[in-house]
Amino acid sequence: MLEENPEKVFEKFKREFQPFVGKTYEKIAQEFVKKLDLSFKLERVGRWWHKGEEVDVVAYNRHNVALFEVKWRDLKLKDVRRILRELERKAELLPLKGTYTFGVIARSIEDKEELREEGILAFDLRDIIR
C-alpha cells in the first residue's frame, strides 16, 4: 500500500507537486494580468488552446492582444527569448486581430529590467506578491 511506504509517498509527491504548483501559478497569473495596466482596457482574460497549441494567458480587446507564457521556474534571459519566439509563432495561430504584446510570468526572471526596456512584459513572483 502507498501509505505504508514513505519512499513511495515521497516519490508521488515529487512527481505531482510541480505540475500542481504550475497550474495554480497559471491561475494566479491570470488574476495578476487582470489587474495590470496594459495600456488598454481588457475585455477578456483567459487561456487559449487549439490542436495541441496553448497560450497560458491571453488578455485582449478589439484592438490589442497581450500573450503570456507562465512558468513556475527560474528563467535565464536565453530561456525568456526562446519562450518569446514561441509566443510570436503561436500568435499567428490565434484568431485575434490587433496589436500584439508578449510577456512572461515566472517564478524569477534574470535581467527582467532589460526585457522591460525592450517592451517585453516580464513579471515574476516578486511582482505578483507586491
N, C-alpha and C positions, 0 to 999 in steps of 0.2 A: 504494500500500500504506500502511496505517495507520502502521507502524513507521518509514516513511521520511519522514513528515510530522509534525514535532514539534508543530505547532499543532493538528493533529487529535488527536494523543495527549493533549495537554493539555486540549482540549475534552472528550474522552471521560472523562478523569479527573475534571474538574469536574462532569460530569453524574452520574457513578456514585459519587463519593466520599461525598457527603452521605447518599444512601439506604443505602449500605453501613454508614456510621458509625451512622446512626439505628437500623438493625436490630440492630447489635451492642450499642448502648446499651440497647435494649429487653431483650436477654438479660442484660446486666449488671444492669439494674434489677430483673428477676425474681429474680436471686440476692440482690440487696440486700434486697428485700422479705422473702425467706425468713428473713433474719437480724434483721429489725426486731422490736421489741417492740410489737405492735399491740394489746396488752391482751387478746388471745385466742389460743388455741392453733390454729395453722394445720393444716388438713387437706390443702389443695391450694393451689398457686400456678401460674398459667399465663395463657394468652391466651384470649379468648372472641371468637368472630365468628359472625355469622348474617345471611344475606341483605344483605350489604354493610355491616353494622354491626360495629364492632370495639372491644374494650377491650384495651389493651395488657397490663395486669397485673390479674388477678383473684385475690385471696387470700381464702380463706374456710374456715369450718367450718359446723356445722349451724345456728348461731345468728347468725353475724356474717359480713359481707362487706366487703372493702376493695377499691375500684376505683381504679386509677391510669392516668392518661394519661402517656405518656413522650414527651418532645420533646428532640431534640438541637439546641436553640437557646436563646437568652436570652429569657426571658419577662418581660414587664411585668405589673404587677398586673392590668390590664384583660384581658390575654391569659389569665391564670390563671382569672379569673372566668368568662370565656366557655367555657373548657375544662371548668370545674366544672359549669356549666349543662348542657353537652353530656353529661357523665358522668351527671348526675342523670337526664337523658332516657333514656340507654341503660340505666340501672339498671332502669327499668320493663320493659325487654325481656328481661332475664335471668330464667332460671327459678329463681334462688336466692332463698330467703326469709331474713329475719332483719334485723338492724340494719346499715344501710349506713353506711360511712365513705368519703370521697372524698379523692383525693390526686393530686398532680402531681409528676413527677420530670423535671427539665430540666437543661440544661447550667448555667444560672443562673436564679434567680428573684428578681425585685425584691420587696422587702418580705416576704421569706419568714417573718420572725418574726411579722409582723402576721397572716399567714394561719394560722400555727400557733396563735396565741392564739385564733383563731376555730374551732379544732378541725380545720383542714384539714391533711392530711398533705402537707407541702411539703418536698421534698428536691431538692438539686442535686448537681453533681459534687463539690463540696467535702465534702458529707456522705458520698458514696459512697467517696471515697478515704481517709476518716479511719479 
